[in-house]
Amino acid sequence: MNRLLAAVPILLLGACSAAVPPPRSTPPPVAAAPPPTVVRPVQNNSLIGQSADATQRMFGKPRLDVTEGAARKLQYEGSACVIDIYFYAPRAGADAVATHVDARTPDGRNAEPESCVAALRR
């Protein structure tokens, strides 16, 4: 009987060690990065496709130059209108180009971008 009592703690310890899962030998999978977004312009005016450097040569120093993530916005202001030009890279690794243009009068009404370009170039 003493032998049987001596074997009980060994059996209990063996049962406890079997309940612990073995450590993982491989790390958990890492989620892949999403594919880069391709930006396609939907507007058609003389600024679309231009670089920020080209617009600065055209209009001079911008009133605002804002970068947020992969986007950049240049804003130019004249007495007739305000124009915002948005730049994005058309594909991964490419230089950013103008993909969208907003134009408005100084009081906030919508303006036609080409008329604003002409007014700002004077």
C-alpha positions in Angstrom: 0.0 0.0 0.0 2.9 2.3 0.8 4.2 1.8 -2.8 0.8 2.8 -4.1 0.7 6.0 -2.0 4.2 6.8 -3.1 3.2 6.5 -6.8 0.1 8.9 -6.5 2.1 12.2 -6.4 4.2 11.1 -9.4 1.0 10.3 -11.3 -0.6 13.6 -10.4 2.5 15.5 -11.5 2.6 13.7 -14.8 -1.1 14.6 -15.4 -0.4 18.3 -14.7 2.5 18.5 -17.1 0.4 16.9 -19.9 -2.2 19.6 -19.6 0.2 22.4 -20.5 0.3 23.0 -24.3 3.8 22.9 -25.9 5.2 26.3 -26.9 4.6 27.4 -30.6 7.5 26.8 -32.8 6.4 29.3 -35.5 5.2 32.8 -35.0 1.6 33.7 -35.8 1.0 34.8 -39.4 1.4 38.5 -40.2 -1.3 40.2 -42.2 0.0 41.4 -45.6 -0.1 45.1 -46.4 -2.9 46.2 -48.7 -2.0 46.8 -52.3 -1.2 50.4 -53.2 -4.1 52.5 -54.3 -3.9 53.7 -57.9 -5.3 57.3 -58.2 -6.9 58.1 -61.6 -7.9 61.7 -62.3 -11.5 62.4 -63.1 -11.1 66.0 -64.1 -9.9 67.4 -67.3 -8.2 70.8 -67.1 -4.8 72.3 -67.8 -3.5 71.6 -64.3 -4.3 67.8 -64.2 -1.1 65.8 -64.6 1.2 68.8 -63.7 3.8 68.4 -60.9 3.8 70.6 -57.9 7.1 72.2 -59.2 5.3 73.1 -62.5 2.4 74.7 -60.7 4.8 76.7 -58.6 6.6 77.9 -61.7 3.2 78.9 -63.1 1.7 80.7 -60.1 4.7 81.4 -57.7 4.7 80.6 -54.0 1.4 79.0 -52.8 -0.7 80.6 -50.0 -0.9 77.1 -48.4 1.3 74.0 -48.9 -0.2 71.1 -46.9 1.0 67.5 -46.9 -1.2 64.7 -45.3 -0.1 61.1 -45.8 0.5 60.5 -49.5 -1.5 63.6 -50.5 -0.3 67.2 -51.0 -2.4 70.3 -51.5 -1.2 73.7 -52.8 -3.6 76.6 -52.6 -3.2 79.8 -54.6 -5.3 83.0 -54.0 -5.9 86.0 -56.2 -8.5 88.8 -56.2 -10.8 86.8 -58.5 -10.5 83.3 -57.1 -8.9 80.7 -54.9 -7.7 77.4 -56.3 -6.8 74.2 -54.5 -4.7 71.7 -56.4 -4.4 68.2 -55.0 -1.4 66.0 -55.8 -1.2 62.2 -55.6 1.2 59.6 -57.1 -0.6 57.8 -59.9 1.1 54.5 -58.9 3.6 53.3 -56.3 7.0 54.8 -56.8 5.8 57.5 -59.2 6.1 61.3 -58.6 2.9 63.0 -57.4 0.9 64.9 -60.0 -2.2 67.1 -59.9 -5.3 64.8 -59.8 -8.0 67.2 -58.6 -8.6 70.9 -58.7 -11.1 73.0 -56.7 -11.8 76.6 -57.7 -14.0 79.2 -55.9 -14.6 82.9 -55.7 -13.3 84.7 -52.6 -16.9 84.6 -51.2 -17.0 80.8 -51.5 -19.1 80.3 -54.7 -17.8 77.6 -57.1 -15.7 78.9 -59.9 -14.5 77.3 -63.2 -10.9 76.0 -62.8 -9.7 77.3 -66.2 -11.0 80.8 -65.6 -9.3 80.8 -62.2 -6.0 79.6 -63.8 -6.2 82.4 -66.3 -6.9 85.0 -63.6 -4.1 83.8 -61.4 -1.6 83.8 -64.3 -2.2 87.5 -65.0 
